């Protein structure tokens, strides 16, 4: 059996197959997701969730600005956004001036802003707080799985050829998607996820692909390791061929900015428009740890975020898919209400989450008070982030949230 396994891998490798920089065996292990026993997420009419992580702790107070509150200017004389420059969304609130795309979405009724989101006894460590958000567990014990990973495990099905979740443009699998029984692929670059049959002319490459198909098609003992490898390889290579076709034929219905987050969301849109079968996507935008000289870097980040989300929304709407897709942002914490001495902001607590979809609810919940701060000078939360998760699970993805989160949290009027 070991000889057969080694021979198969050798033949696959000699055919010139490469994918996302991984060795053939490692790639095939990850590709087992597309084989027998893969999770099939049924329910909620095939709705899709796209998570956008804002890594580093986004300054929510300069993102959604309480422009009518005089305390804002007192707390932030240096880094505060001038009322006249901010993009008003009502008499009391405004968005950062760099968020014109999302301001238009708010006006169109396709953006929800959930204010005052956080959790009890907040942790101001990047790593621990992000673990809490990704696992949806507040206990001091280290977690080995994520909230969506548990959802994948609890709702495994028997249909094959399904990739229920994907992380795109990241180096490692995010904790939110880590599961005990379900493997979730990470694709760093959709354009690189393809079959590369080596150098040579077109005839040579066609012959190599034919040889590869022949190796995969050979019979193997039922239930053997070799059968598993050939089945995984067949599904993986079929996936690569499908992705290669997607890249060649996809036509975006909106102009995407030439920025990294926009490129990731464009890849997500490619897979959605091609009906790839994935229902949960994860992408990330880093750089939000703005301890000093915040104004320029935060403006650039929010410009990238807003432009990418607006293009993504208009792209899907142009393909008639807007009603199937909901995008949600989150960050490990907000920033302290009072600016620091370096024209920046330090680690805080409560912030907001954005939800972009066709049925936006506008502002959800009150903006946290700037006069009733906690003992550290941070905003007090009034909405547990797990209530947002529970709403996404129960009312969007169609999964019983109590099973995933360990208890039932109040649902919100979001979707």
C-alpha positions, 0 to 999 in steps of 0.5 A: 500500500505504501508503495502504491501511495508513493508511486501515485504521488510521484506520478502526480508530481511528475505531471507538473502539478503545482498549486498555491506553492504547496507540495502535492501531498499537502495539497491533496490532504487539504483537498479532501474537503471536496471528497466524500463526507464533505459538509453540505450546508443546507437551508436558508435558500443558499444565502452567503456570508462574507466576513471581513476582519479589521485586524488591529482594533479599528477606531470606531469612534472616528468611523461612526462619529457622534458629531452632535456630541460636544464631548467628542471634540473635548476628548479628541482635539487632535485626532477628531474629525471636523463636523463639517468634513464628516459624512452625515447620515442623520442629525447626530451621526456621521461617517468618516470622510473617506467612507463615501462608498459606504455612505452611499450604501447607507443612503440606498438602504443597503447598509446596517451599522450595529453600534456599541458592540462588545462583551463583558470584561473586555480584554485589550490584548490583540491576540486574546481579544481576537481569539474571543471574537473568533471563537465566541467564547469568553472563558480563559481557556484556549480554544481550538475551534471557531464559531463558524468552524463549529457550525460547519462540524454540527451541520455536516452532510453527505454530498460531495463536491462542496466547499462550504467555506473558504479563506481568501488572501490569508496566510493561515486559516483564521480561527473563526473557520477552524473546525474539529472535523471539517477542513476549510481551504485557504486560497492566497491567490485565486489566479494561482490556484490552477493546474500547471502542467510544466513547460513545453508546447501545447501538445506536451501540456495536453499529454501531461494532463491526459497522463495525470487524468489516467493516473487518477482514474486507475482503480484502487482497493475500496477503502484504501489510502490510495483510493482516498488519495485518488478521490481527493486528487480528482476533486482537487484538480476538478476544482482547480480547472473550474477556478481556472475557467472562472478567472478566464470568463468572469466579468465584474459588474463594477470597477474595483479599486486597485487595492488588496482588499478589493482584490480579495472581495473581487475573488469572492465575487468571482466564486459567488457569480460562478455558483461555486457552492461556498456559503462562507467566505473570510477576508482580512484587512490589517493595519488598524492598530493606530497608536500614533499619527492616526489621521493619515493611516486610518483615512487610508484604511477606511478608504480601502474598506469603503471602496472595496465593500461598495464595489463588491456590493455593486458587482453582486447587484449587477449580477442579480445576486445581491439578495443572497449575500450578506457582508459583515465586518468585525474587529477585536476592539475599538479604541480609547475615547480620549486620544493619546499624546502621540496623535493616536488612540490606544486599545479600547473596547466597544465599537461597531459592526457593519452589515452590507446587504440588500435589506439594510436596517440603518443605525441599530442601537444607540451610540455609546455614551461619551460621558458614561465611560468605564474605569479605563476611559473606554466606551461601554458596550450594550450589545453582545457580539454573540447576539450578532453572531446568533442572528447571522446563524439563525436568521441568515445561514439557517443554523441553530445558534444555541448549538454553536454558541453554547446558549441562546443569545437575543436576536437582533432585527438585522436580517 
